[in-house]
Every structure is written in structure tokens, then in C-alpha cells.
Amino acid sequence: MKLRFLATAIVPLVALMALACGGGAGPSPTPPPTEEAAPTAQAVGFSFDCLAPAQATGPDAAAFPADVTDSMGNTVTLAATPQRIVSLSAGHTEILYAVGAGDQVTAVDSTSDCPRATDGLPKVDAFTPSVEAIAGLEPDLVIIFFDPGDLQSSLQGLGIPVLNLAAPDSVQGVYDQTALLGEATGHAGEAADVIAGMRTAVEDVQSTLADAGEGPRVFHEIDSSYFSVGSGTFIGDMYTILGAKNIADATGEDYPQMSAEAIIEADPEVIVLADEDAGESPDTVKAYVKKGLTVAVQAGAGAGHVRPSLSTPVPETGDRATRHPSARAGTAESRACPRDRAPRRR
């Protein structure tokens, strides 16, 4: 599974699935504001298309030198605008492009595939990185989401600034890291626009669901061995904001591995797949769906079935959510397909 965790609106997508499957979510408080620059213009939602040409804007050179503190408490002093950024995190790569810093990115990790502009960039293995290979790219800023050993200290020993930005465990954390990347690249105003668009998406969903009643029971599958996410994760936090009942919360773990029997006993009303790249699909889900669990489908795709690029929180998902078949589930174009079959065998 790609470790891509930043961005906007799986929230609208999940909300639409909740409505389509007969559930809903009661009103929830909007996440508290983060301290970020004022938007450069009034934000009216946020759209980011992986397939569209990347739109870059000139950085604010006057914002430097700048001190930026990463998730590990490491403060990096950037003397000038970074112009040769190496991003070893697919999610952060997308955020860099979303805030207009794409022209400053010179290399990305091997899982970065959005936007299309990253196709032509050198690729680096983020899980077994080579200090020598990274240094050979002559970066003036390296972004990582975890340190497999002494990568950060080794690069900093060579005079290369490194920001270690751990996967955020909440929607608020996404806002904060977007603001931080805007500050680090000279795009604070553009980052504020992106954040405002995220907030708008969340608020719109909450407004839509305000009178929807009790939220549905949800199982979020992140791999084919029934690993899921709890409330201490970014995705779990989104379900909390929506008012959905995440069945994985019963385990008390952030990333629990559940059994087919436990899933069936919890009786989820919505199943969200984040593991299509591992071969999962609405058809495989139907193999362990019991009677009474409804999977709404549109043109053969389940309302609870989301491609990895949509189920993982990355910038383009806000725009794609409204075009995904799940957005139309529950309408006259869709149909419900309850099944009563045995659990899958691995």
C-alpha cells in the first residue's frame, strides 16, 4: 500500500457513501483553525487534478531566511528559497505541487505518481534510501515521512536541510503540514488557499449531513488481510468528524488487524476499500458480505469501493469525489446488491 496520507476530500466521498447506504452523520464541530498565512484570494473549494498540467507559481523570496520545525522537533534554517527539493513522500509531493512549488521539486520517491509532472523526475527509494544517491541530486531541501535509520542526521551532516514530516493523525494535522510546506517553499499564501479549500469541503459535508441522523457503521479496509484504521489516525479522524461509527475503534488500536468473523459480527453498513492495488474489489467484498449488509453499486463499482488514489487522503481526491460512481449511489442510476456468503479465505 502506498503511504500517501495528505490532503483534502476523502471527506466528501465518505459522506456521500454514508448517505448512499442509508446512513448519515450528525453535526460535528469544524476542526480548530491552524495558524497559517491569510489566503491570497477567497477560496471556493479546492481542486487538484493529477492528470492536468502542474500549475506552478513563483515563490516569495522575501520570506527567507526562514526557520521551520518538523514533526521530530528538528528546526531547519532555510537561508534562501529551496530550488532543488527532493521529496521522499508521495503525499507531500502532491502537497508541494498543490501549493504551487512544483517547479522547485527535482526528484521524488518511487511511489509518487501525482501529478503527471512527476513521471519525468528522478525516483528515489524512500524505504531503503541511499544517502549518496540523494546527495548526488544536490538538493537544498529533502522531505521525508519517516527515518529508516540515520538518514536525516547523515544528510544534515552533509549540509543538506531535512524535514521529517510524520503522517498526520488528524485533519488538523494535514492543515498544519500544508501550512508548514507553504512556509518552507515560499508559498505561504498559496498554502493558505489550499487549506481554506479543505476547510470548505469539510464544512460543506458537515452542513449536508447536519440533519441526516445517526451515522453508519463503517469498516475501512487498508489491505487484504483486514488491517484497518482507528480513531488515532487521519482517516479515523475523518470518520469521527462525519459522525460515522468506525467498527475498528472497538479494538482500541490505531492500525488493528481484524478477522472476517469480527467484521461480520460488527455488522458494518459501509465498507471502504483502500487496497484495490492488492486485488480487492466489490466482487471480493461480496464474498464475505452477509445478508443485511448492502453494497450500493454504479456501473459495477461499489459505493464503498474507492480506488487507492481516492481512499488515501491526497490533494486530487476532493475534485474526484464528485465524479466517482459513489457520488451517484442511491440514485435511480444505482442499485443495491445485498449478498449472503461465507467469509473470504486468505
C-alpha positions in Angstrom: 0.0 0.0 0.0 1.4 3.4 -0.9 2.0 5.6 2.1 0.1 8.6 0.8 -1.7 10.5 3.5 -2.0 14.1 2.9 -4.8 16.2 1.6 -8.4 17.1 1.1 -11.6 15.4 0.5 -11.9 11.8 1.0 -14.3 13.5 3.5 -16.9 14.4 0.8 -16.5 10.9 -0.7 -17.1 9.1 2.6 -20.0 11.3 3.4 -21.6 10.6 0.0 -21.2 6.9 0.6 -22.8 7.2 4.1 -25.8 8.9 2.6 -26.0 6.4 -0.3 -26.1 3.4 2.1 -28.9 4.8 4.2 -26.7 6.2 6.9 -25.7 9.7 7.7 -23.8 11.7 10.2 -24.9 14.2 12.7 -23.3 17.6 13.1 -19.7 17.7 14.2 -17.5 20.6 15.2 -15.3 22.0 12.5 -11.6 21.3 13.2 -10.0 24.2 15.1 -8.1 26.7 13.0 -4.4 26.4 12.4 -2.1 29.4 12.3 -1.3 30.0 8.6 -1.0 32.9 6.2 -4.1 34.6 5.0 -5.5 33.3 1.7 -4.4 35.2 -1.3 -8.0 35.1 -2.6 -11.3 33.8 -1.4 -11.2 30.0 -1.6 -14.2 28.3 -3.2 -13.4 24.7 -2.6 -10.1 23.1 -3.8 -9.5 21.3 -7.0 -6.3 19.3 -7.9 -6.2 17.1 -10.9 -3.3 14.6 -11.2 -3.7 14.4 -14.9 -3.7 18.2 -15.6 -0.5 20.1 -16.3 1.0 21.2 -13.0 0.5 24.9 -12.2 3.5 26.5 -10.5 3.7 30.0 -9.1 6.8 32.0 -8.2 8.0 31.6 -4.6 8.2 34.6 -2.2 11.9 35.1 -1.9 11.3 37.8 0.7 10.1 35.1 3.1 13.7 33.8 3.6 15.7 33.1 5.6 13.1 31.0 7.4 13.1 28.6 10.4 10.9 25.6 10.0 10.3 22.9 12.7 9.4 19.4 11.6 7.5 16.6 13.4 10.5 15.5 15.3 11.1 18.9 16.8 14.1 19.5 14.4 14.3 23.2 13.4 15.7 23.7 9.9 17.0 27.1 8.9 16.5 27.8 5.2 18.7 30.6 4.1 17.1 31.1 0.7 14.2 29.7 -1.3 14.6 26.0 -1.9 15.0 25.3 -5.6 16.1 21.7 -5.6 13.6 19.8 -3.4 13.8 16.0 -3.1 10.5 14.6 -1.7 10.6 11.1 -0.3 6.9 11.1 0.5 4.2 10.8 -2.2 1.6 12.7 -0.1 4.0 15.6 0.5 4.9 15.6 -3.2 1.3 16.2 -4.1 1.0 19.0 -1.5 4.1 20.7 -2.9 2.6 20.8 -6.3 -0.8 21.8 -4.9 0.7 24.9 -3.3 2.5 25.9 -6.5 6.0 24.6 -5.6 6.2 22.0 -8.3 8.9 23.8 -10.3 11.1 23.6 -7.2 10.9 19.7 -7.0 13.8 17.9 -8.7 13.3 14.3 -7.5 10.6 12.3 -5.8 10.2 8.9 -4.2 9.4 5.8 -6.2 5.6 5.8 -5.3 5.0 9.4 -6.3 2.8 9.4 -9.4 0.7 12.6 -9.0 0.7 14.9 -10.7 1.7 13.6 -14.0 4.7 16.0 -14.0 6.5 13.7 -11.5 6.7 11.0 -14.2 9.8 12.6 -15.7 11.6 13.2 -12.4 14.4 11.0 -10.9 12.9 8.5 -8.5 14.4 7.6 -5.1 13.5 4.6 -2.9 12.1 6.1 0.4 12.2 2.8 2.3 15.8 1.9 1.6 17.3 5.3 0.7 20.9 5.9 -0.2 22.5 8.9 1.3 25.0 9.0 -1.5 22.3 8.9 -4.2 20.2 11.6 -2.6 23.3 13.8 -2.0 24.2 13.3 -5.7 21.0 15.0 -6.7 22.3 18.2 -5.0 19.2 19.0 -3.1 18.8 22.1 -1.0 15.8 20.6 0.9 14.8 16.9 1.5 11.4 15.9 2.8 10.9 12.5 4.4 7.9 11.0 6.3 10.0 8.6 8.3 13.6 7.9 9.0 14.7 4.3 8.4 17.9 4.8 10.3 20.2 7.8 10.3 19.1 9.3 7.1 18.2 12.7 8.5 21.4 13.1 10.5 23.6 11.8 7.7 22.1 14.3 5.2 22.3 17.2 7.6 25.9 16.2 8.3 26.5 17.0 4.6 24.8 20.4 5.0 21.5 19.3 3.4 18.4 20.5 5.3 15.9 17.7 6.0 12.3 18.0 7.2 10.9 14.8 8.7 7.1 15.2 8.5 5.4 12.2 10.1 2.0 11.1 8.8 -0.6 13.4 10.4 -3.1 11.7 12.8 -5.9 14.2 12.2 -7.4 16.5 9.7 -5.9 19.4 11.7 -2.5 17.8 11.2 -3.0 17.9 7.5 -3.8 21.6 7.7 -0.7 22.2 9.8 1.7 20.4 7.5 0.3 22.1 4.4 1.0 25.4 6.1 4.5 24.3 7.0 5.3 23.2 3.5 4.0 26.6 2.2 6.3 28.4 4.6 9.3 26.2 3.7 8.9 26.7 0.0 7.9 30.4 -0.2 4.3 29.6 -0.9 2.5 30.5 2.3 -0.3 32.3 0.6 -1.0 29.5 -1.8 -0.9 27.0 1.0 -3.5 29.1 2.9 -5.7 28.9 -0.2 -5.4 25.1 -0.2 -6.2 24.9 3.5 -9.2 27.1 3.1 -10.4 24.8 0.3 -10.0 21.8 2.6 -12.0 23.5 5.3 -14.7 24.4 2.9 -15.0 20.8 1.8 -15.3 19.6 5.4 -17.8 22.3 6.3 -19.9 21.6 3.2 -20.1 17.9 4.1 -21.0 18.6 7.7 -23.7 21.0 6.6 -25.1 18.5 4.2 -25.2 15.8 6.9 -26.4 18.0 9.7 -29.9 16.6 9.6 -29.0 13.1 8.3 -29.4 11.4 11.6 -27.2 8.7 13.1 -24.1 7.8 11.1 -23.4 4.4 9.5 -21.2 1.7 10.8 -18.0 1.7 8.6 -15.2 -0.8 8.0 -12.2 0.8 6.3 -10.0 -1.9 4.8 -6.4 -0.9 4.1 -5.1 -4.2 3.0 -6.3 -7.6 2.0 -5.6 -9.2 5.4 -8.2 -7.0 7.1 -6.0 -4.3 8.5 -8.0 -1.2 9.3 -7.7 2.2 10.9 -8.8 3.5 14.3 -9.6 7.0 15.6 -5.9 7.8 16.3 -5.3 8.1 12.5 -6.0 10.7 9.9 -8.6 8.5 8.2 -10.2 7.6 11.6 -10.4 11.3 12.4 -12.4 12.0 9.3 -14.9 9.3 10.2 -15.2 10.9 13.6 -15.8 14.3 12.0 -18.5 12.7 9.9 -20.2 11.1 12.8 -19.7 7.6 11.3 -19.2 4.6 13.6 -15.8 3.1 12.8 -16.0 -0.6 13.8 -12.2 -0.7 14.2 -12.4 1.6 17.2 -13.6 -1.4 19.3 -10.0 -2.7 19.1 -8.5 0.3 20.8 -5.7 0.3 18.2 -4.7 2.7 15.5 -4.0 0.1 12.9 -5.7 -3.1 14.0 -5.9 -6.4 12.1 -9.4 -7.6 12.3 -10.8 -11.0 11.4 -13.6 -11.7 8.9 -15.7 -13.0 11.8 -15.2 -9.8 13.8 -16.1 -7.7 10.8 -19.3 -9.6 10.2 -20.2 -9.5 13.9 -19.8 -5.7 13.9 -22.3 -5.6 11.1 -20.9 -2.6 9.1 -23.2 -0.8 6.8 -20.5 0.6 4.6 -17.2 -1.0 3.5 -14.5 1.3 2.1 -11.7 -0.4 0.2 -8.2 1.2 0.1 -6.5 -1.9 -1.3 -7.5 -2.2 -5.0 -3.8 -2.4 -5.8 -3.7 -5.6 -3.8 -6.5 -7.1 -5.9 -9.5 -6.2 -3.7 -12.7 -5.2 -5.4 -16.5 -5.1 -4.9 -16.6 -8.7 -6.1 -14.1 -9.9 -3.4 -16.1 -8.0 -0.8 -19.3 -9.7 -1.8 -17.6 -13.0 -0.8 -17.9 -12.1 2.9 -20.8 -9.8 2.9 -23.7 -11.2 5.0 -27.4 -10.8 4.5 -28.5 -7.3 5.5 -25.3 -5.6 4.5 -26.0 -3.5 1.4 -23.4 -2.6 -1.2 -24.7 0.1 -3.5 -23.2 -0.2 -7.0 -23.0 2.0 -10.0 -21.8 0.6 -13.3 -20.2 -2.3 -11.5 -18.4 -0.3 -8.9 -19.4 -0.3 -5.3 -20.3 2.8 -3.4 -18.0 1.6 -0.7 -15.3 0.8 -3.2 -12.7 3.5 -3.6 -9.5 3.4 -5.7 -6.3 3.9 -3.6 -5.9 7.4 -5.0 -9.3 8.3 -3.7 -9.3 6.5 -0.4 -5.9 7.8 0.6 -6.1 11.5 1.5 -4.2 13.2 -1.3 -5.0 16.6 -2.9 -6.8 15.4 -6.0 -9.4 13.4 -4.2 -11.6 16.4 -3.4 -12.2 17.1 -7.1 -12.6 13.4 -8.0 -15.1 12.6 -5.2 -17.9 14.4 -7.0 -17.2 12.4 -10.2 -16.8 8.9 -8.6 -19.7 6.5 -9.1 -20.2 6.5 -5.3 -21.4 10.1 -5.6 -24.4 8.9 -7.5 -25.1 5.8 -5.5 -28.5 5.7 -4.1 -30.0 7.5 -7.1 -32.1 6.0 -9.8 -28.9 5.1 -11.6 -27.7 2.8 -8.9 -28.9 -0.5 -7.5 -28.4 -2.3 -4.1 -26.9 -5.7 -4.1 -27.1 -7.4 -0.7 -25.3 -10.7 -0.5 -25.2 -13.6 1.9 -22.0 -15.6 1.5 -19.2 -17.1 3.5 -16.1 -15.1 4.6 -13.2 -14.8 2.3 -10.4 -17.3 2.8 -6.8 -15.9 2.6 
